[in-house]
Amino acid sequence: MNNNELNDLKKRYVANGAASGDSHFADHAENAELWDVEGKRFIDFAGGIGVLNIGHRHPKVVEAVKAQLDKVMHTCQTVMPYEGYVKVAEKLSQITPVRGHAKVMLANSGAEALENAVKVARAATGRSGVVCFTGGYHGRTFMTMAMNGKVAPYRTDFGPMPGQVYRAPYPVESIGVSEEDALRGLKMTFKTDANPKDTAAIVIEPVLGEGGFHAASPSFMKALREICDEHGILLIVDEVQSGFGRTGKMFAIEHTGVEPDIMTMAKSMAGGMPISAVVGTDRIMDASGGNSLGGTYTGSPVSCAAVLAVLDVFEEENILEKSRALGEKLGERFQKLEGAFDCVRHSRHLGAMAAFDLVRADGEPDAELAGKLCKTARERGLILLSCGIYANTIRFLMPVTISDEVLHEGMDLIETMLGELTQQ
């Protein structure tokens, strides 16, 4: 079928809230390139929203998935467990920098991981309150919608959110929130809304994802760790988007030297297969009763096989070094764009988790230009995403394994389009 025929089916049968606004339909992909059903080629700077750090269809992952399909596709691991689940748990326990010996539960999505992290924290502390941050994004289930630090489009139409979720400011210097402001705001939250003795957890992304790719400093994260320890609160770090090599380390929290109590992860951990994990200190993870965590599809055998293959690829192909090198290349191109265009500001990257902001002549956020750039890019064969509290951030999540040739082809196109859209 062609794109027009598939779009007709989409309009008739796919719910508006779940339908993509794109009119192209993917047919096949490899590494950082994708082709639609009519053969049009796209350079992929989105990576399935951070899912494809080692590229589309990495051969080792494809091979592992195919091999698992010949053995077991599903049992429900609570009915009959299998080797893949416990091997993934072992590996994640070894590489995740939580306090003490780590234990693991597997789930299906980032939101599901966050839901279970909150459940575990409440069970371990006997408390209910959760403090999150402005600009944070944690998912689309009801609890995670309540935790999100941005209203539209995630919770606009869905009525009352769960209670006992509180908010504190995330430190973002470019929008006028210093680290001192953020800590002062957190302390005010404790004074006015969230009694520390009733607070189970502070939940934070070490690098905001949907909120604009702003990284919390090591000193801020250490201050949070101290506050949590002072009040008996658990520190939950959400690495769903920043984990698995995006920032040049396996997890972004490793840049800070802070050990959280619980971490959540998903996206690039399985190279495109659906899986997520909650990893935490054993005493905390064991706090809830038997059969209190899990689900029918959690820790699918096929997805577990993909995770183990991804971890092998990280070692064999030096993915973390490639992430750091890609970040440096992006940083150099961003500096060039800032020098050429007044509208490009605040470029930043931690490893290959990279972004810049688009602003108007008065320095205010320019969401309209960001929208036009992403739309024009798609028309010309480049998949590009915006994000941020003000929707004016251009974020870069291309596979870490992208070739220099394809990388520079995409960046050259962005430079050309900015020139046309701003007539500079």
PyMOL commands that set and color helices and strands:
alter all, ss='L'
color gray80, all
select helices_A, chain A and resi 3-13+16-18+47-50+59-69+83-95+110-125+142-147+173-175+179-192+196-198+218-231+252-255+267-270+282-285+301-316+319-340+367-379+404-422
alter helices_A, ss='H'
color red, helices_A
select strands_A, chain A and resi 26-30+33-36+41-44+102-107+129-133+165-168+199-204+234-238+262-265+276-281+344-350+353-358+382-383+385-387+393-396
alter strands_A, ss='S'
color yellow, strands_A
deselect
rebuild
show_as cartoon
